[in-house]
Amino acid sequence: MTGGGLKLIVSSRQELNDCDIVIMHNSPPNEWFTNKKIPIIYVIHARPLDSFRIEQDSSNGLDCYTHMINVAKWPRVKKILYFWPEFRPFWDDFPEEKQLVLEYPTMDENRFNPNGEKLIIKDENRGEFNILLCDSWGRKDIDMFEIVNGVIQAGKEVKNFKFHFYGIQSQNGKIQPCWELLINKMRKLNILGEIYGRTLSMEKVYRSMDAVITPHRIITRVIGEALLTGIPVIASEGCKVAQFTCDPHNPFSVTNSIKQFINSDQIYNKKDAFEQSKKLYLNNYSREMNKVYDEILRG
């Protein structure tokens, strides 16, 4: 498997014991580590509330949240890495001396860039302004319902945009009736663009849009990938790289942010999006992590 110039090599788990450092994400079983002296960097991609609710709502004793807290206390775990300083208050069970919080995550700037092939949007689905929603729908800490209602409210006041769904949830290939209700509202307002499930060519989709809207405050993949392709972002208040922000729980705030975007300087928006995206380049991450590797190896 290759991507972004990198190659994934699958090795035997016995090779873990010959490493200088193990960078661990999904917490392989403790018994895999027969050499207890190898230092570990534990990468936390999970979100605190999402992890907490997975465990809280589990019917089979899944210990997602407490498992991460317990693994972080292993003596050979030297650093606990996560990319969102906004989560620091929720992860204070992690030993303070082990926490490594990077201000910005890293993204694949080789794949996601402003130049390249675009998705062809059908004429009947294209608006003067095309706004994309493509977040993960299965998270327990965030939901699309409120921000979509904000888009519907905007459609009652603004008529020159189309709203595109990518990655929409379905059951047995069918969109759930509750979402069909909202989609039909958008059809009646003539703001509905294209609807797709998950797709492998998101860089082409981003390039064909004028903005991405998201209920997130942290820099998710959707936000970062959109910025790397030069597409401005409408995100939750507090997002430090977004060109426009709103309260995603308030439909009128969402409406105002869409109006602000439509009435703004589009050339400037794209320039600013691309400038913000430079904070997400892999070189920035590598520079910080190389310092950490050196520190751990020196003991």
Secondary structure as UniProt FT lines:
FT   STRAND          2..3
FT   TURN            4..5
FT   STRAND          6..7
FT   HELIX           13..18
FT   STRAND          22..24
FT   HELIX           30..32
FT   TURN            36..37
FT   STRAND          40..43
FT   HELIX           48..56
FT   HELIX           64..71
FT   TURN            72..73
FT   TURN            75..76
FT   STRAND          77..82
FT   HELIX           85..91
FT   TURN            92..93
FT   HELIX           96..98
FT   STRAND          99..101
FT   TURN            109..111
FT   HELIX           123..125
FT   STRAND          129..133
FT   HELIX           145..157
FT   STRAND          161..166
FT   TURN            172..173
FT   HELIX           177..189
FT   STRAND          192..196
FT   HELIX           202..207
FT   STRAND          211..213
FT   HELIX           221..228
FT   TURN            229..230
FT   STRAND          233..236
FT   TURN            237..238
FT   TURN            240..241
FT   STRAND          244..246
FT   TURN            248..249
FT   HELIX           251..262
FT   HELIX           266..277
FT   HELIX           278..280
FT   HELIX           282..298
//
